[in-house]
Amino acid sequence: MEFLDREVFLQAHFAPPCPHIYVAFTGRPTGCEEDKGFIFTAPREIEALSGACLQIPCSFTVKPQHKFNPRRKTFGVWLKPGAPILNSPKNVVYNSSQLKNKYDMNITGNLREKNCTTVFSKINSEQEDKYYFRIENGPFKISALCKPVNVNIRDSAWRPRIEISGDLKEMNSVIITCSALTPCPQSPPELTWNLEPDHRRLTEKNTDGTFTDKIQKNITLSDTHDGFNITCFVRYPVDGGKYKVAKAEVTLSVSYAPKNTSASISLSEDGWVNLTCSSTANPPVSFFTWFRNSTNGTMEVADGDIYGLNITKEGIYYCVATNDLGNQTSPEVHLAGQRKGNIQHEGPYKRRGTLLFH
């Protein structure tokens, strides 16, 4: 039981008492007391994609009393829980001093620089478990038994996330970002979307040492973007040259002042005319106002999208559509050449916006 002897040596010479630290079970060791002179840093929870690679960011610090010597040969060990002794050699799944290991893993960090970052080349659902790290540096040997890394495995790809920075109003410039979790920067996911391909690609390191891949694009918004559906796809490479794919969708809601404002005319048989004002806007038009131009000047004659008037009221009319962002005036319509009684409608004949009744 060489492994156990090394740990007993450590407890006797370097670490504070922790009488139950070797009792193995699936959770945190009973009575576990962290050695304040050895600080192990890694995510407590990390999620992997079945069939893909996984990087576990990992580092440690050692206080001088433990006499860690970077000039000595240094090895890293990963263990899984097991009975009867947690630090039994049979619980070792990877040891950097060995050429062959139980799991296809590799410590890519420089252990002499206290970097124990580790990569699973291909992880599968059977490897979902707690993992404990151990460092061996000559006579100094210690395991981070109080801080296991919980590795969870999922079968389906993570959905990407679409974010938009800035106020969604016409004429505003916004940054659209699609991001995806990157469990293994050595084999990053591929991001694509239905926007123009002139976008930026970047990889960011998160505070916990994991990574996120992103694509970004700047867009100056207009009313034509309102209702546009952005779709972002991500595909993760897995074993066998295959991919696992997921997507996310966001529909833009762009605010803009009234557009395409127009006035139209409909006739009735009782000598009345309905003027109708229409416009597109977001938020919707809050009110419509009708105006009449005459020799006496411009007059406000009605509110609302429909204005009903007697056919004898000839003149030049237009409407104004208004919402919180602004307003727009329609082209003018002309009522002229009217006749009482039955209306003979042979038009409309449009001449510079004039509607003639014959």
C-alpha positions as a Markdown table, in Angstrom:
| # | Residue | x | y | z |
|---|---|---|---|---|
| 1 | Met | 0.0 | 0.0 | 0.0 |
| 2 | Glu | 2.6 | 2.5 | -1.1 |
| 3 | Phe | 0.0 | 5.1 | -1.9 |
| 4 | Leu | -1.4 | 5.0 | 1.6 |
| 5 | Asp | 2.1 | 5.1 | 3.2 |
| 6 | Arg | 2.9 | 8.3 | 1.3 |
| 7 | Glu | -0.3 | 10.0 | 2.5 |
| 8 | Val | 0.3 | 8.9 | 6.1 |
| 9 | Phe | 3.8 | 10.4 | 5.8 |
| 10 | Leu | 2.2 | 13.7 | 4.6 |
| 11 | Gln | -0.3 | 13.7 | 7.4 |
| 12 | Ala | 2.4 | 13.1 | 9.9 |
| 13 | His | 4.8 | 15.7 | 8.7 |
| 14 | Phe | 3.0 | 18.4 | 6.7 |
| 15 | Ala | -0.8 | 18.5 | 7.2 |
| 16 | Pro | -3.0 | 19.2 | 10.2 |
| 17 | Pro | -4.8 | 16.3 | 11.8 |
| 18 | Cys | -7.7 | 14.9 | 9.7 |
| 19 | Pro | -8.4 | 11.5 | 11.2 |
| 20 | His | -11.1 | 10.3 | 8.8 |
| 21 | Ile | -9.6 | 11.6 | 5.6 |
| 22 | Tyr | -9.0 | 8.1 | 4.1 |
| 23 | Val | -12.6 | 6.9 | 4.5 |
| 24 | Ala | -13.9 | 6.5 | 0.9 |
| 25 | Phe | -17.5 | 7.2 | -0.1 |
| 26 | Thr | -19.2 | 9.0 | -2.9 |
| 27 | Gly | -19.4 | 12.4 | -1.3 |
| 28 | Arg | -17.0 | 14.6 | 0.6 |
| 29 | Pro | -14.7 | 12.6 | 3.0 |
| 30 | Thr | -16.1 | 12.7 | 6.6 |
| 31 | Gly | -14.2 | 15.0 | 8.8 |
| 32 | Cys | -12.3 | 16.5 | 5.9 |
| 33 | Glu | -10.2 | 19.4 | 6.9 |
| 34 | Glu | -8.5 | 21.4 | 4.2 |
| 35 | Asp | -4.7 | 21.9 | 4.5 |
| 36 | Lys | -4.3 | 25.7 | 4.5 |
| 37 | Gly | -0.8 | 25.3 | 3.1 |
| 38 | Phe | -2.1 | 23.6 | -0.1 |
| 39 | Ile | -4.7 | 25.5 | -2.2 |
| 40 | Phe | -6.2 | 23.6 | -5.1 |
| 41 | Thr | -8.2 | 25.6 | -7.6 |
| 42 | Ala | -10.5 | 24.0 | -10.2 |
| 43 | Pro | -14.2 | 24.2 | -11.0 |
| 44 | Arg | -16.3 | 22.3 | -8.4 |
| 45 | Glu | -18.7 | 21.4 | -11.2 |
| 46 | Ile | -17.9 | 21.0 | -14.9 |
| 47 | Glu | -20.1 | 19.6 | -17.7 |
| 48 | Ala | -18.8 | 17.6 | -20.7 |
| 49 | Leu | -20.3 | 16.5 | -23.9 |
| 50 | Ser | -20.2 | 12.7 | -24.5 |
| 51 | Gly | -17.8 | 11.8 | -27.2 |
| 52 | Ala | -15.9 | 15.1 | -27.1 |
| 53 | Cys | -12.8 | 16.2 | -25.4 |
| 54 | Leu | -12.9 | 18.1 | -22.0 |
| 55 | Gln | -10.4 | 20.4 | -20.5 |
| 56 | Ile | -10.4 | 20.8 | -16.7 |
| 57 | Pro | -8.6 | 24.1 | -15.7 |
| 58 | Cys | -6.6 | 23.4 | -12.7 |
| 59 | Ser | -3.9 | 25.1 | -10.6 |
| 60 | Phe | -2.5 | 24.9 | -7.1 |
| 61 | Thr | -0.4 | 26.9 | -4.7 |
| 62 | Val | 1.9 | 25.6 | -1.9 |
| 63 | Lys | 3.1 | 27.6 | 1.1 |
| 64 | Pro | 6.8 | 27.5 | 1.9 |
| 65 | Gln | 6.4 | 25.1 | 4.9 |
| 66 | His | 5.6 | 22.3 | 2.5 |
| 67 | Lys | 9.0 | 22.7 | 0.6 |
| 68 | Phe | 7.6 | 22.3 | -2.9 |
| 69 | Asn | 10.7 | 22.3 | -5.1 |
| 70 | Pro | 10.0 | 23.1 | -8.9 |
| 71 | Arg | 13.5 | 21.6 | -9.7 |
| 72 | Arg | 12.4 | 18.1 | -8.6 |
| 73 | Lys | 10.5 | 15.7 | -10.8 |
| 74 | Thr | 6.8 | 16.5 | -10.3 |
| 75 | Phe | 3.9 | 14.2 | -11.2 |
| 76 | Gly | 0.1 | 14.7 | -11.2 |
| 77 | Val | -2.4 | 12.0 | -10.3 |
| 78 | Trp | -6.2 | 11.9 | -10.8 |
| 79 | Leu | -8.3 | 9.5 | -8.6 |
| 80 | Lys | -11.9 | 8.5 | -8.4 |
| 81 | Pro | -13.8 | 7.6 | -5.2 |
| 82 | Gly | -13.6 | 4.0 | -4.2 |
| 83 | Ala | -13.5 | 1.5 | -1.4 |
| 84 | Pro | -11.9 | 0.7 | 1.0 |
| 85 | Ile | -9.3 | 3.5 | 0.7 |
| 86 | Leu | -9.8 | 6.6 | -1.4 |
| 87 | Asn | -6.0 | 6.9 | -2.1 |
| 88 | Ser | -5.6 | 3.3 | -3.0 |
| 89 | Pro | -3.7 | 2.7 | -6.3 |
| 90 | Lys | -6.8 | 1.0 | -7.8 |
| 91 | Asn | -8.7 | 4.3 | -7.7 |
| 92 | Val | -6.0 | 6.0 | -9.8 |
| 93 | Val | -7.3 | 6.7 | -13.3 |
| 94 | Tyr | -4.4 | 8.8 | -14.5 |
| 95 | Asn | -0.8 | 9.2 | -13.3 |
| 96 | Ser | 1.6 | 11.4 | -15.3 |
| 97 | Ser | 4.5 | 9.3 | -14.4 |
| 98 | Gln | 3.0 | 6.3 | -16.2 |
| 99 | Leu | 3.0 | 5.6 | -19.9 |
| 100 | Lys | -0.3 | 3.7 | -19.8 |
| 101 | Asn | -3.3 | 4.9 | -17.8 |
| 102 | Lys | -6.8 | 3.7 | -17.2 |
| 103 | Tyr | -8.3 | 6.9 | -18.8 |
| 104 | Asp | -7.3 | 8.7 | -21.9 |
| 105 | Met | -6.2 | 11.9 | -20.1 |
| 106 | Asn | -3.2 | 14.2 | -20.3 |
| 107 | Ile | -2.0 | 16.9 | -17.9 |
| 108 | Thr | -1.2 | 19.8 | -20.4 |
| 109 | Gly | -0.3 | 22.3 | -17.7 |
| 110 | Asn | 3.3 | 22.7 | -16.4 |
| 111 | Leu | 3.2 | 21.0 | -12.9 |
| 112 | Arg | 6.5 | 22.7 | -11.9 |
| 113 | Glu | 4.7 | 26.0 | -12.4 |
| 114 | Lys | 1.8 | 24.7 | -10.4 |
| 115 | Asn | -0.5 | 24.4 | -13.4 |
| 116 | Cys | -2.3 | 21.0 | -13.4 |
| 117 | Thr | -4.8 | 21.7 | -16.3 |
| 118 | Thr | -5.9 | 18.4 | -17.7 |
| 119 | Val | -7.6 | 17.2 | -20.9 |
| 120 | Phe | -9.7 | 14.2 | -21.5 |
| 121 | Ser | -9.2 | 13.3 | -25.1 |
| 122 | Lys | -12.6 | 11.7 | -25.4 |
| 123 | Ile | -15.0 | 11.4 | -22.5 |
| 124 | Asn | -18.0 | 9.2 | -22.2 |
| 125 | Ser | -21.0 | 8.8 | -19.9 |
| 126 | Glu | -19.3 | 6.0 | -17.9 |
| 127 | Gln | -16.7 | 8.5 | -16.8 |
| 128 | Glu | -19.2 | 10.8 | -15.0 |
| 129 | Asp | -17.9 | 11.0 | -11.5 |
| 130 | Lys | -16.0 | 12.9 | -8.9 |
| 131 | Tyr | -12.3 | 13.4 | -9.5 |
| 132 | Tyr | -9.6 | 14.1 | -6.9 |
| 133 | Phe | -6.2 | 15.6 | -7.8 |
| 134 | Arg | -2.9 | 14.6 | -6.2 |
| 135 | Ile | 0.5 | 16.2 | -6.6 |
| 136 | Glu | 3.8 | 14.3 | -6.0 |
| 137 | Asn | 7.0 | 16.4 | -5.8 |
| 138 | Gly | 9.7 | 14.3 | -4.2 |
| 139 | Pro | 8.9 | 13.8 | -0.5 |
| 140 | Phe | 6.1 | 16.3 | -0.8 |
| 141 | Lys | 2.9 | 14.5 | -1.7 |
| 142 | Ile | -0.7 | 15.7 | -1.1 |
| 143 | Ser | -4.2 | 15.1 | -2.4 |
| 144 | Ala | -7.0 | 17.7 | -2.7 |
| 145 | Leu | -9.4 | 15.4 | -1.0 |
| 146 | Cys | -11.6 | 18.2 | 0.2 |
| 147 | Lys | -12.1 | 19.7 | -3.3 |
| 148 | Pro | -13.2 | 17.1 | -5.8 |
| 149 | Val | -14.1 | 18.1 | -9.4 |
| 150 | Asn | -17.6 | 16.9 | -10.2 |
| 151 | Val | -17.7 | 16.0 | -13.9 |
| 152 | Asn | -21.2 | 15.7 | -15.4 |
| 153 | Ile | -21.7 | 14.2 | -18.9 |
| 154 | Arg | -24.5 | 15.2 | -21.3 |
| 155 | Asp | -25.5 | 13.6 | -24.6 |
| 156 | Ser | -26.8 | 16.6 | -26.5 |
| 157 | Ala | -25.0 | 19.8 | -27.5 |
| 158 | Trp | -25.5 | 23.0 | -25.5 |
| 159 | Arg | -27.7 | 25.6 | -27.2 |
| 160 | Pro | -25.8 | 28.7 | -28.1 |
| 161 | Arg | -26.8 | 32.0 | -26.6 |
| 162 | Ile | -27.7 | 35.1 | -28.6 |
| 163 | Glu | -27.2 | 38.5 | -27.0 |
| 164 | Ile | -27.8 | 42.0 | -28.3 |
| 165 | Ser | -26.2 | 45.0 | -26.7 |
| 166 | Gly | -27.8 | 48.4 | -27.1 |
| 167 | Asp | -31.3 | 49.8 | -27.5 |
| 168 | Leu | -33.3 | 48.3 | -30.3 |
| 169 | Lys | -34.3 | 51.5 | -32.1 |
| 170 | Glu | -33.9 | 52.5 | -35.7 |
| 171 | Met | -30.6 | 54.2 | -36.5 |
| 172 | Asn | -29.0 | 52.7 | -33.4 |
| 173 | Ser | -25.8 | 50.6 | -33.7 |
| 174 | Val | -25.9 | 47.4 | -31.8 |
| 175 | Ile | -23.6 | 44.4 | -31.3 |
| 176 | Ile | -25.1 | 41.0 | -31.9 |
| 177 | Thr | -23.2 | 38.1 | -30.3 |
| 178 | Cys | -23.7 | 34.4 | -30.5 |
| 179 | Ser | -21.7 | 32.4 | -28.0 |
| 180 | Ala | -21.2 | 28.8 | -27.2 |
| 181 | Leu | -19.6 | 26.9 | -24.3 |
| 182 | Thr | -16.2 | 25.6 | -25.2 |
| 183 | Pro | -15.4 | 22.6 | -23.0 |
| 184 | Cys | -12.2 | 21.9 | -24.9 |
| 185 | Pro | -10.4 | 24.8 | -26.5 |
| 186 | Gln | -8.1 | 22.3 | -28.3 |
| 187 | Ser | -11.2 | 21.3 | -30.3 |
| 188 | Pro | -13.5 | 24.3 | -30.3 |
| 189 | Pro | -17.1 | 24.4 | -31.5 |
| 190 | Glu | -18.0 | 25.9 | -34.9 |
| 191 | Leu | -20.5 | 28.8 | -34.8 |
| 192 | Thr | -22.5 | 30.0 | -37.9 |
| 193 | Trp | -25.6 | 32.2 | -38.3 |
| 194 | Asn | -27.9 | 33.7 | -41.0 |
| 195 | Leu | -26.3 | 37.1 | -40.8 |
| 196 | Glu | -23.7 | 38.4 | -43.3 |
| 197 | Pro | -20.4 | 36.5 | -42.8 |
| 198 | Asp | -18.3 | 39.6 | -42.1 |
| 199 | His | -18.2 | 39.0 | -38.3 |
| 200 | Arg | -15.6 | 38.7 | -35.7 |
| 201 | Arg | -14.6 | 35.4 | -34.1 |
| 202 | Leu | -13.1 | 35.3 | -30.6 |
| 203 | Thr | -12.4 | 33.0 | -27.7 |
| 204 | Glu | -12.7 | 34.3 | -24.2 |
| 205 | Lys | -11.4 | 32.8 | -21.0 |
| 206 | Asn | -14.0 | 32.8 | -18.2 |
| 207 | Thr | -13.2 | 33.6 | -14.5 |
| 208 | Asp | -13.3 | 29.8 | -13.6 |
| 209 | Gly | -10.7 | 29.0 | -16.3 |
| 210 | Thr | -13.2 | 27.6 | -18.8 |
| 211 | Phe | -13.6 | 29.1 | -22.3 |
| 212 | Thr | -16.4 | 30.5 | -24.5 |
| 213 | Asp | -16.3 | 30.9 | -28.2 |
| 214 | Lys | -18.1 | 33.8 | -29.8 |
| 215 | Ile | -19.0 | 35.4 | -33.1 |
| 216 | Gln | -20.0 | 39.1 | -33.2 |
| 217 | Lys | -21.4 | 41.6 | -35.7 |
| 218 | Asn | -22.2 | 45.3 | -35.6 |
| 219 | Ile | -25.5 | 46.3 | -37.2 |
| 220 | Thr | -27.1 | 49.7 | -37.6 |
| 221 | Leu | -30.8 | 49.1 | -37.2 |
| 222 | Ser | -33.6 | 50.2 | -39.4 |
| 223 | Asp | -37.3 | 49.4 | -39.7 |
| 224 | Thr | -36.5 | 46.5 | -42.1 |
| 225 | His | -34.9 | 44.6 | -39.2 |
| 226 | Asp | -38.1 | 44.6 | -37.2 |
| 227 | Gly | -39.4 | 41.0 | -37.0 |
| 228 | Phe | -36.1 | 39.6 | -38.5 |
| 229 | Asn | -35.3 | 36.2 | -37.1 |
| 230 | Ile | -31.7 | 35.6 | -36.1 |
| 231 | Thr | -30.7 | 31.9 | -36.1 |
| 232 | Cys | -27.3 | 30.8 | -34.7 |
| 233 | Phe | -26.0 | 27.2 | -35.1 |
| 234 | Val | -23.3 | 25.5 | -33.1 |
| 235 | Arg | -21.7 | 22.1 | -33.9 |
| 236 | Tyr | -19.3 | 20.3 | -31.6 |
| 237 | Pro | -16.8 | 17.8 | -33.0 |
| 238 | Val | -17.1 | 14.4 | -31.4 |
| 239 | Asp | -15.4 | 11.0 | -31.9 |
| 240 | Gly | -15.6 | 9.4 | -35.3 |
| 241 | Gly | -15.5 | 12.7 | -37.3 |
| 242 | Lys | -19.1 | 13.4 | -36.3 |
| 243 | Tyr | -20.8 | 16.5 | -34.9 |
| 244 | Lys | -23.4 | 17.3 | -32.3 |
| 245 | Val | -25.5 | 20.3 | -33.3 |
| 246 | Ala | -27.8 | 22.8 | -31.6 |
| 247 | Lys | -29.3 | 26.2 | -32.5 |
| 248 | Ala | -30.8 | 29.3 | -30.9 |
| 249 | Glu | -33.2 | 31.8 | -32.4 |
| 250 | Val | -34.1 | 35.4 | -31.5 |
| 251 | Thr | -36.7 | 37.6 | -33.3 |
| 252 | Leu | -35.8 | 41.3 | -33.4 |
| 253 | Ser | -38.3 | 43.9 | -32.2 |
| 254 | Val | -37.0 | 47.2 | -33.5 |
| 255 | Ser | -38.7 | 50.4 | -32.5 |
| 256 | Tyr | -39.2 | 53.0 | -35.3 |
| 257 | Ala | -41.3 | 56.0 | -36.1 |
| 258 | Pro | -44.2 | 55.7 | -38.6 |
| 259 | Lys | -43.3 | 54.6 | -42.1 |
| 260 | Asn | -45.1 | 54.2 | -45.4 |
| 261 | Thr | -47.9 | 56.5 | -44.3 |
| 262 | Ser | -50.7 | 56.9 | -46.9 |
| 263 | Ala | -54.2 | 58.2 | -47.3 |
| 264 | Ser | -56.8 | 56.3 | -49.3 |
| 265 | Ile | -60.4 | 57.0 | -50.4 |
| 266 | Ser | -63.4 | 54.8 | -50.5 |
| 267 | Leu | -66.8 | 55.8 | -51.8 |
| 268 | Ser | -70.3 | 55.1 | -50.6 |
| 269 | Glu | -73.6 | 55.4 | -52.4 |
| 270 | Asp | -75.1 | 57.9 | -49.9 |
| 271 | Gly | -72.9 | 60.9 | -50.9 |
| 272 | Trp | -70.2 | 60.2 | -48.3 |
| 273 | Val | -66.5 | 59.6 | -48.7 |
| 274 | Asn | -64.3 | 57.7 | -46.2 |
| 275 | Leu | -60.6 | 58.8 | -46.0 |
| 276 | Thr | -58.4 | 56.1 | -44.4 |
| 277 | Cys | -54.9 | 56.7 | -43.1 |
| 278 | Ser | -52.6 | 53.7 | -42.8 |
| 279 | Ser | -49.0 | 53.4 | -41.5 |
| 280 | Thr | -46.5 | 50.9 | -40.2 |
| 281 | Ala | -44.8 | 51.6 | -36.9 |
| 282 | Asn | -43.3 | 50.0 | -33.7 |
| 283 | Pro | -44.8 | 50.7 | -31.3 |
| 284 | Pro | -48.0 | 51.0 | -33.2 |
| 285 | Val | -49.3 | 54.4 | -34.2 |
| 286 | Ser | -50.9 | 56.0 | -31.2 |
| 287 | Phe | -53.1 | 58.5 | -33.1 |
| 288 | Phe | -53.9 | 59.7 | -36.6 |
| 289 | Thr | -54.7 | 63.4 | -37.4 |
| 290 | Trp | -56.4 | 64.6 | -40.5 |
| 291 | Phe | -55.7 | 68.0 | -42.1 |
| 292 | Arg | -57.4 | 70.0 | -45.0 |
| 293 | Asn | -55.6 | 72.6 | -47.1 |
| 294 | Ser | -57.8 | 75.4 | -48.4 |
| 295 | Thr | -57.5 | 79.0 | -49.5 |
| 296 | Asn | -57.9 | 79.9 | -45.8 |
| 297 | Gly | -54.9 | 77.8 | -44.8 |
| 298 | Thr | -54.4 | 74.4 | -43.2 |
| 299 | Met | -57.0 | 73.2 | -40.7 |
| 300 | Glu | -57.1 | 70.1 | -38.5 |
| 301 | Val | -60.4 | 68.5 | -39.3 |
| 302 | Ala | -60.5 | 65.1 | -37.6 |
| 303 | Asp | -58.7 | 62.5 | -35.5 |
| 304 | Gly | -58.6 | 58.7 | -36.1 |
| 305 | Asp | -57.6 | 56.5 | -38.9 |
| 306 | Ile | -60.9 | 56.9 | -40.8 |
| 307 | Tyr | -62.4 | 60.3 | -41.6 |
| 308 | Gly | -65.9 | 60.3 | -43.1 |
| 309 | Leu | -67.0 | 63.5 | -45.0 |
| 310 | Asn | -69.7 | 64.6 | -47.4 |
| 311 | Ile | -68.6 | 64.4 | -51.0 |
| 312 | Thr | -69.3 | 68.1 | -51.5 |
| 313 | Lys | -66.4 | 69.0 | -49.2 |
| 314 | Glu | -63.9 | 69.2 | -52.0 |
| 315 | Gly | -60.3 | 70.1 | -51.1 |
| 316 | Ile | -56.8 | 68.8 | -50.4 |
| 317 | Tyr | -56.5 | 66.3 | -47.5 |
| 318 | Tyr | -53.6 | 64.5 | -45.8 |
| 319 | Cys | -53.1 | 62.7 | -42.5 |
| 320 | Val | -50.3 | 62.5 | -40.0 |
| 321 | Ala | -49.4 | 59.2 | -38.1 |
| 322 | Thr | -47.7 | 59.6 | -34.7 |
| 323 | Asn | -46.1 | 57.3 | -32.2 |
| 324 | Asp | -43.7 | 57.8 | -29.3 |
| 325 | Leu | -40.7 | 58.0 | -31.7 |
| 326 | Gly | -42.0 | 60.5 | -34.2 |
| 327 | Asn | -44.5 | 61.1 | -36.9 |
| 328 | Gln | -44.9 | 61.0 | -40.7 |
| 329 | Thr | -47.2 | 62.8 | -43.1 |
| 330 | Ser | -49.0 | 61.1 | -45.9 |
| 331 | Pro | -49.1 | 62.3 | -49.5 |
| 332 | Glu | -52.0 | 64.7 | -50.2 |
| 333 | Val | -55.2 | 63.5 | -51.8 |
| 334 | His | -57.6 | 65.8 | -53.7 |
| 335 | Leu | -61.3 | 65.7 | -53.7 |
| 336 | Ala | -62.7 | 67.7 | -56.7 |
| 337 | Gly | -65.3 | 67.6 | -59.6 |
| 338 | Gln | -68.0 | 66.2 | -57.3 |
| 339 | Arg | -71.7 | 65.6 | -58.3 |
| 340 | Lys | -74.8 | 65.1 | -56.2 |
| 341 | Gly | -77.0 | 62.1 | -56.4 |
| 342 | Asn | -75.7 | 58.8 | -57.7 |
| 343 | Ile | -72.0 | 58.8 | -57.9 |
| 344 | Gln | -70.5 | 57.7 | -61.2 |
| 345 | His | -67.2 | 56.2 | -60.1 |
| 346 | Glu | -65.0 | 55.5 | -63.1 |
| 347 | Gly | -61.7 | 55.9 | -61.4 |
| 348 | Pro | -59.9 | 56.6 | -59.5 |
| 349 | Tyr | -57.9 | 58.7 | -61.9 |
| 350 | Lys | -54.6 | 59.7 | -60.2 |
| 351 | Arg | -53.1 | 62.9 | -61.3 |
| 352 | Arg | -50.5 | 64.2 | -58.9 |
| 353 | Gly | -52.3 | 62.7 | -56.0 |
| 354 | Thr | -55.7 | 64.0 | -57.1 |
| 355 | Leu | -58.8 | 61.8 | -57.1 |
| 356 | Leu | -61.4 | 63.0 | -59.6 |
| 357 | Phe | -65.1 | 62.1 | -59.3 |
| 358 | His | -67.1 | 62.2 | -62.6 |
